[in-house]
């Protein structure tokens, strides 16, 4: 094999040596070319076979011969390099360039080892000189060759570039989490996905992913399955994924939003409350899931019983049901709302003794202690009712036994004359005995004889509606809207034009038969109200009077509906 160095160049990082080679004795055809890159640190950075030699007759060159030639070149160059390095030659000399490394044969041909091959290498005489090497044939024509795989120094691979390749820079990885905001219910799970893209824009499918999650937000597996905690809220950047691929890394974060689960219960706060006439109270409904997480902005539906009004914010108001307009025949009406005024006429009452006011069915009523408290109304022709009449009140008793008058139009005994009674509504004994708690009502004729009705006993301390109705020759006694006694009579009441009307006492002349408790809404009519009218009056008051009422709230959330009830005490 004939070798010839046809080029030697110094570059920034290495020396490039170009060798020409052809089979021994062949002079026609193009020779083969090989380039060898020798780094200035002294190692072979790479080599490249530019072309193989061609014979004039285009004969295929046996592969073993090429391998033998290249192997010999490696030995020759190695020997020259070693000699040059040892002799300390000029580094700029082309012949000394070969001292930088050992030439490795091309991987295109197997390595052939042969013994005792003489090598003739002329000395380099001057820089840039062409060095010719001739391989002398072995003494024996027979050679035993062993074919082995190419030997490549560790870390060196053939390079197509004429310069050595430096270590690659760290790859930048862009990472995104899908979805970018993770929203889920408490104690539920969701599978996540991280998208990783390399610096050249290519997806990195086989990259390594490591998931992390703030403990307050829950837990996550390394497969990207997030299980939410049991505390609602927005956890900013609580989720993180780190991605690595080769020498590159990247990371991304996402917010975790935990919402309450399905509705589990609802509570009204306060659960029990009192409200006064004409006043309001605010109720609040609070909804929870099974982890007692408060559910915000839930849709509520409020309801209340008759007599209470409630809006959809939970505001409760006690507004008694009032009849539309004034009924016909109403000649006097004392509501007892903080004064003794007659609200439909001029028959104002005067509070006597220690009479005061207390909460009643409609606002306030007259509060009487049963000792000397009463209300006195001066005589007036409008109250001298000798024919049809209706008297009704709301009253609550606090003392029992004996006679206790609610309303009366009478003077009692004046000298030797028993002044007649136009009407009376009271409690007394059975058939006018001095003791007992029977409801009674009636009148006295001009001669002083009594025409009375006696009804049932009333011994509780609750508000009741009492009414006395006289119509022609019949009169009736009502308790809570129902007729309890009905009788006919002969004659009529005497004239009471000059006597007063009293509320809470038995006579206008002296304080006897005093009533203890609260009397409310005293009304006098100059006609007989029908049974239905009396019943309506009672229902108006009973449906909006004092007592306990229920308020209900309904809520629906994520398919679950719940109901809560609160108690409102009207005072």
C-alpha positions in Angstrom: 0.0 0.0 0.0 1.4 3.4 -1.0 0.6 6.3 1.3 1.2 10.0 0.8 0.5 13.0 3.0 -1.1 15.5 0.7 -2.4 18.1 3.2 -1.7 19.3 6.7 -3.6 22.3 8.1 -3.7 23.9 11.6 -7.1 25.1 12.7 -8.4 26.7 15.9 -9.0 23.5 17.8 -7.2 20.8 15.9 -4.8 19.7 13.1 -6.3 18.3 9.9 -4.1 15.7 8.0 -5.1 14.4 4.6 -3.6 11.1 3.4 -3.6 9.7 -0.1 -3.4 5.9 -0.5 -3.5 3.3 -3.3 -2.5 -0.4 -3.6 1.2 -1.1 -4.1 2.1 -1.2 -7.8 -1.0 0.5 -9.0 -0.4 3.8 -10.8 -3.6 4.4 -12.7 -7.0 5.5 -11.4 -7.8 7.9 -8.6 -6.1 7.3 -5.2 -8.1 7.0 -2.0 -8.3 9.9 0.4 -8.7 9.9 4.2 -8.8 12.9 6.6 -7.6 12.7 10.2 -8.5 15.3 12.9 -6.0 15.5 15.7 -7.0 17.7 18.7 -4.3 20.0 20.1 -4.7 18.2 23.4 -3.1 15.2 21.7 -6.0 12.9 21.0 -7.6 11.9 17.7 -10.8 13.8 17.4 -12.0 12.0 14.3 -11.3 10.7 10.9 -13.1 10.4 7.7 -12.5 8.3 4.5 -13.2 10.7 1.7 -13.0 8.1 -1.1 -11.6 4.7 -1.8 -8.9 4.1 -4.6 -10.1 3.2 -8.0 -8.2 0.9 -10.5 -8.0 1.7 -14.2 -9.9 -1.4 -15.0 -12.5 -0.6 -12.3 -11.5 -3.7 -10.4 -12.9 -4.1 -7.0 -10.2 -3.7 -4.4 -10.2 -6.6 -1.9 -11.4 -5.4 1.5 -8.6 -7.2 3.3 -5.9 -5.2 1.4 -7.6 -1.9 2.2 -7.8 -2.9 5.9 -4.1 -3.9 5.9 -3.1 -0.6 4.3 -5.1 1.5 6.8 -3.7 -0.5 9.7 -0.2 0.1 8.5 -0.9 3.8 8.1 -2.0 3.8 11.7 1.2 2.2 12.8 3.4 4.5 10.7 1.7 7.7 11.9 1.8 6.5 15.5 5.5 5.8 15.2 6.2 9.2 13.6 4.1 11.0 16.3 6.0 9.3 19.0 9.4 10.1 17.5 8.4 13.7 16.9 7.1 14.2 20.4 10.2 12.6 21.9 12.6 14.8 19.8 10.7 18.0 20.7 10.4 19.1 17.1 8.9 22.3 15.9 5.1 22.3 16.5 4.4 24.3 13.4 6.0 21.7 11.1 3.6 19.7 9.0 5.5 16.6 9.6 5.3 17.1 13.4 1.5 17.5 13.2 1.4 13.8 13.3 2.8 13.8 16.8 -0.5 14.8 18.2 -2.3 11.5 18.1 -2.4 8.0 17.0 -4.3 7.5 13.7 -7.2 5.0 14.0 -8.1 3.1 10.9 -11.5 3.8 9.3 -14.3 1.7 10.5 -15.3 0.9 6.9 -12.5 -1.8 6.9 -11.7 -4.5 9.4 -8.4 -4.3 11.2 -5.8 -6.8 9.9 -2.8 -7.7 12.1 0.3 -9.0 10.3 3.7 -9.7 11.8 7.1 -8.4 10.7 6.0 -5.8 8.1 9.0 -3.5 7.4 8.1 0.2 7.3 10.2 2.8 5.5 9.5 6.4 6.6 11.6 9.1 5.2 12.4 12.0 7.6 10.5 15.3 7.4 13.1 17.7 6.0 11.1 20.9 6.0 7.8 22.4 6.9 5.1 21.5 4.4 7.2 18.7 2.9 5.4 15.8 1.4 6.1 12.6 3.3 6.0 9.4 1.3 5.8 6.0 3.0 6.4 2.7 1.3 5.3 -0.6 2.7 7.9 -3.3 1.9 6.6 -6.8 1.4 7.2 -9.4 4.1 10.0 -11.9 3.7 7.6 -14.7 3.4 4.8 -14.6 0.8 2.5 -16.3 3.1 0.8 -14.2 5.8 -1.6 -15.2 8.5 -4.2 -12.4 9.0 -6.7 -12.1 11.9 -9.8 -10.0 11.2 -11.0 -8.0 14.3 -13.7 -5.4 14.9 -12.6 -1.8 14.5 -11.1 -0.3 17.7 -12.5 3.1 18.5 -11.1 5.1 21.5 -13.7 5.7 24.2 -15.7 8.9 23.6 -14.7 9.2 19.9 -17.1 8.5 17.1 -16.7 9.4 13.4 -17.6 13.0 12.8 -18.8 14.4 9.5 -17.7 17.8 10.6 -14.1 18.9 10.1 -14.0 20.2 13.7 -14.4 18.5 17.0 -17.9 18.7 18.6 -18.2 20.3 22.0 -20.6 19.0 24.8 -24.2 20.0 24.1 -25.8 22.8 26.1 -28.6 22.0 28.7 -31.9 21.5 26.9 -34.7 23.9 27.8 -38.1 22.2 28.4 -41.4 24.1 28.4 -44.0 22.5 30.7 -47.7 23.1 31.0 -50.3 21.5 33.3 -53.7 20.6 31.9 -56.0 22.1 33.2 -54.1 25.2 34.3 -56.6 25.7 37.1 -57.7 22.5 38.8 -61.2 22.7 40.3 -62.8 19.8 42.1 -65.0 19.0 45.1 -63.6 18.2 48.5 -62.3 14.6 48.8 -62.6 13.8 45.1 -59.9 12.9 42.6 -58.9 14.1 39.2 -56.3 12.9 36.8 -53.9 15.5 35.5 -51.6 15.8 32.5 -48.3 17.6 32.0 -47.3 18.6 28.5 -43.5 18.8 27.9 -42.0 20.4 24.8 -38.3 20.6 24.0 -36.4 23.6 22.8 -36.9 22.7 19.2 -40.7 22.5 19.7 -40.9 18.7 19.7 -43.1 17.0 22.3 -41.1 15.0 24.9 -43.1 11.8 25.4 -40.6 9.8 27.3 -39.6 12.5 29.8 -39.6 11.9 33.6 -42.3 13.7 35.6 -42.4 14.3 39.4 -45.6 15.7 40.9 -45.8 17.7 44.1 -48.9 19.2 46.0 -49.3 21.4 49.0 -50.6 19.3 51.9 -53.4 21.8 52.6 -54.7 21.1 49.1 -54.6 17.3 49.3 -52.3 14.6 48.0 -51.1 13.6 44.5 -49.6 10.4 43.1 -46.7 10.2 40.8 -49.1 9.2 38.1 -50.6 12.7 38.2 -53.8 11.8 40.1 -54.8 14.6 42.5 -57.1 13.9 45.5 -58.5 17.1 47.1 -58.4 17.8 50.8 -61.5 18.5 52.9 -60.9 22.3 53.2 -62.5 24.6 50.6 -60.6 27.5 49.2 -58.2 28.6 46.4 -54.7 27.3 46.8 -52.4 29.3 44.5 -49.6 27.4 42.8 -50.2 24.5 45.1 -49.6 21.9 42.4 -46.2 21.5 40.8 -44.7 19.1 38.2 -41.0 18.8 37.5 -40.0 17.3 34.1 -36.5 16.0 33.1 -35.4 14.7 29.7 -31.7 14.0 29.0 -29.8 16.9 30.5 -32.8 19.3 30.3 -35.3 20.2 33.0 -38.5 22.2 33.3 -41.4 22.8 35.7 -44.9 24.2 35.9 -47.4 25.1 38.6 -51.2 25.3 38.8 -53.8 26.7 41.2 -56.0 24.2 43.0 -59.6 25.3 43.8 -61.5 23.1 46.2 -65.3 23.5 46.3 -67.8 22.1 48.8 -69.4 18.8 48.1 -73.1 18.1 47.8 -75.4 19.7 50.4 -75.6 17.7 53.6 -77.5 19.9 56.1 -78.8 23.4 56.6 -79.3 25.4 59.8 -81.3 28.5 60.7 -79.5 30.9 63.0 -80.9 31.7 65.5 -83.0 28.5 65.8 -85.5 30.3 68.1 -86.2 34.0 68.4 -88.8 36.4 69.7 -90.4 39.3 67.9 -92.7 42.1 69.0 -95.7 43.5 67.2 -94.6 45.8 64.4 -91.0 44.7 64.7 -88.7 42.5 62.5 -86.0 40.0 63.1 -83.3 38.7 60.7 -82.8 35.0 60.3 -79.8 33.5 58.6 -79.5 30.1 56.9 -76.2 28.3 56.7 -75.6 25.3 54.5 -72.9 22.7 54.9 -71.5 19.7 53.1 -70.5 16.4 54.8 -67.2 17.9 55.9 -68.9 20.9 57.5 -67.6 23.1 54.7 -69.9 26.2 54.4 -71.6 26.4 51.1 -71.7 30.0 49.9 -74.2 31.7 47.6 -76.7 28.9 47.9 -80.2 29.5 46.7 -82.7 29.6 49.6 -86.5 29.6 49.8 -88.1 31.0 52.9 -91.7 30.3 54.1 -93.7 31.4 57.2 -97.0 30.6 58.7 -100.0 32.9 58.6 -99.6 36.0 60.6 -95.8 36.3 59.9 -94.3 37.8 56.8 -90.8 36.8 55.6 -88.8 37.9 52.6 -86.3 35.9 50.7 -83.4 37.3 52.8 -84.8 35.7 55.9 -86.2 38.9 57.4 -89.3 38.1 59.6 -91.9 40.7 60.5 -95.0 40.4 62.7 -97.8 42.2 60.9 -101.3 41.4 62.3 -103.9 40.8 59.6 -106.2 43.8 59.5 -109.7 43.9 58.1 -110.1 46.0 55.0 -111.7 49.4 56.0 -114.0 50.0 58.9 -117.1 47.8 59.3 -120.5 49.5 59.3 -122.1 50.4 62.6 -118.8 50.8 64.5 -119.4 53.7 67.0 -116.3 53.3 69.3 -113.0 51.5 69.2 -110.3 51.6 71.9 -107.2 49.7 70.6 -105.2 50.5 73.8 -102.0 51.2 71.8 -100.3 53.4 74.3 -103.3 55.6 75.0 -107.1 55.6 75.7 -108.2 57.2 72.5 -111.3 56.2 70.6 -109.9 55.9 67.0 -113.4 56.2 65.2 -115.2 58.7 67.4 -114.7 61.2 70.2 -115.3 58.9 73.1 -111.7 58.9 74.5 -111.0 57.0 77.7 -109.2 58.2 80.8 -106.8 55.8 82.4 -107.4 55.5 86.2 -105.4 54.1 89.0 -102.2 52.6 87.7 -103.6 51.4 84.4 -100.9 51.0 81.7 -100.2 49.1 78.5 -98.8 45.7 77.6 -98.2 43.6 74.4 -101.4 42.2 73.2 -103.0 40.7 70.0 -102.7 43.9 67.9 -99.9 46.0 69.2 -100.6 46.9 72.8 -103.6 46.6 75.1 -104.7 48.0 78.5 -102.8 46.5 81.3 -104.9 46.3 84.5 -103.8 45.0 88.0 -107.2 44.0 89.4 -106.8 46.5 92.3 -107.9 49.9 91.1 -106.8 50.1 87.4 -109.5 50.8 84.8 -110.4 53.1 81.9 -113.4 55.5 82.2 -115.3 56.9 79.2 -117.6 59.9 79.7 -121.4 59.6 78.7 -122.2 60.1 75.1 -125.5 59.6 73.2 -123.7 57.4 70.7 -123.1 54.9 73.5 -126.7 54.9 74.8 -127.5 51.7 72.9 -130.9 50.2 74.0 -131.7 48.0 71.0 -129.3 46.1 68.7 -125.7 46.1 69.9 -122.4 44.2 69.5 -119.6 44.4 72.0 -116.4 42.4 71.5 -112.8 42.4 73.0 -109.6 40.4 73.2 -108.6 39.7 76.8 -106.1 37.7 78.8 -106.7 37.0 82.5 -104.2 36.9 85.3 -106.5 36.5 88.3 -109.4 34.1 88.8 -112.4 33.7 91.1 -115.1 36.3 91.8 -116.6 38.8 89.3 -114.3 40.5 86.9 -115.8 42.9 84.4 -114.3 43.5 81.0 -116.8 46.2 79.6 -120.0 47.6 81.1 -122.3 50.6 80.4 -124.0 51.0 83.8 -124.2 53.3 86.8 -125.2 50.7 89.4 -127.3 51.7 92.3 -127.9 55.4 92.6 -129.6 56.2 95.8 -132.7 54.0 96.0 -132.8 53.5 92.2 -131.1 50.6 90.5 -129.9 52.2 87.3 -130.2 49.8 84.4 -127.3 48.3 82.4 -127.2 48.8 78.7 -124.7 45.9 78.2 -122.0 44.0 80.1 -119.3 41.5 79.3 -117.7 39.8 82.3 -116.7 36.7 84.3 -118.8 35.6 87.2 -120.2 32.7 89.1 -122.8 30.4 87.8 -126.1 32.2 87.4 -124.7 35.5 88.8 -123.1 34.0 91.9 -120.3 36.1 93.3 -117.6 33.6 92.6 -116.6 31.5 89.6 -114.9 31.9 86.2 -117.9 31.6 83.9 -118.1 33.8 80.9 -121.3 35.9 81.1 -123.0 38.8 79.3 -126.4 40.6 79.1 -128.3 43.7 80.2 -130.8 45.1 82.8 -134.3 46.3 82.0 -135.6 49.6 83.2 -136.9 48.0 86.4 -133.5 46.6 87.2 -134.3 43.0 86.3 -131.4 41.0 84.8 -131.2 39.4 81.4 -128.0 37.5 81.3 -126.3 34.7 79.4 -123.8 32.4 81.2 -121.3 30.4 79.1 -118.4 28.1 79.8 -115.6 28.5 82.4 -112.3 30.1 81.2 -109.4 29.4 83.5 -106.3 29.8 81.4 -104.0 32.8 81.0 -104.2 33.0 77.2 -105.8 35.6 74.9 -109.3 34.8 73.9 -111.9 36.6 71.8 -115.2 37.4 73.7 -118.3 38.9 72.0 -121.9 39.7 73.0 -124.5 40.3 70.3 -128.1 41.5 70.8 -130.5 41.4 67.9 -134.2 42.3 68.4 -135.4 39.7 70.9 -132.4 37.4 70.8 -128.9 37.7 72.2 -125.8 35.5 71.9 -122.5 34.9 73.7 -119.4 34.0 71.6 -116.1 32.5 72.7 -113.3 32.4 70.1 -115.6 33.0 67.1 -118.2 30.4 68.1 -121.7 30.8 69.7 -121.6 29.2 73.2 -125.0 30.5 74.4 -128.1 31.7 72.5 -131.4 32.8 74.1 -134.5 34.9 73.5 -135.7 37.7 75.8 -138.6 40.0 76.4 -138.3 43.7 77.0 -135.1 45.7 76.6 -132.4 47.6 78.5 -133.1 50.8 80.4 -131.9 54.3 79.5 -128.2 54.9 80.3 -127.8 58.3 78.6 -126.1 59.9 81.6 -123.9 57.2 82.8 -120.3 56.4 81.7 -118.8 53.4 80.0 -116.1 51.5 82.0 -113.4 49.2 80.9 -112.0 46.8 83.6 -114.4 47.7 86.4 -117.9 46.7 87.4 -119.5 50.1 88.0 -119.0 53.7 87.1 -119.6 54.8 90.7 -117.0 52.7 92.5 -114.1 50.4 91.8 -115.6 46.9 92.2 -115.3 43.7 90.3 -111.9 44.8 88.9 -110.4 42.9 86.0 -106.7 41.7 86.2 -104.9 41.1 83.0 -104.8 42.7 79.5 -107.8 43.9 77.5 -107.3 44.7 73.8 -109.3 46.0 70.9 -112.5 47.0 72.6 -115.2 47.7 69.9 -118.8 48.8 70.2 -121.3 48.5 67.3 -124.7 49.9 66.9 -125.9 46.8 65.1 -125.8 43.0 65.6 -122.9 41.5 63.8 -123.5 38.2 62.1 -122.0 34.9 63.2 -119.7 35.0 60.2 -118.5 38.5 61.0 -117.7 37.5 64.6 -115.9 34.4 63.3 -113.9 36.6 60.8 -112.9 39.0 63.6 -111.6 36.1 65.6 -109.7 34.5 62.7 -108.1 37.9 61.9 -106.7 38.1 65.3 -106.0 34.4 66.0 -104.1 34.0 62.7 -101.8 36.9 63.5 -101.9 37.0 67.3 -99.2 36.1 69.8 -97.8 32.7 70.1 -95.2 30.5 68.5 -94.8 30.3 64.7 -92.7 28.2 62.4 -90.4 29.5 59.8 -89.1 27.1 57.1 -86.2 27.4 54.7 -85.4 25.1 51.8 -82.1 24.8 50.0 -80.9 22.8 47.0 -77.3 22.3 45.9 -75.7 19.7 43.6 -78.7 17.5 43.5 -79.4 17.4 47.3 -82.3 19.3 49.0 -82.5 20.0 52.7 -85.1 21.7 55.0 -84.7 23.5 58.3 -87.2 25.0 60.7 -87.0 27.8 63.3 -89.4 29.0 65.9 -90.5 32.6 66.1 -92.3 33.6 69.3 -94.6 36.6 68.9 -94.9 38.7 72.0 
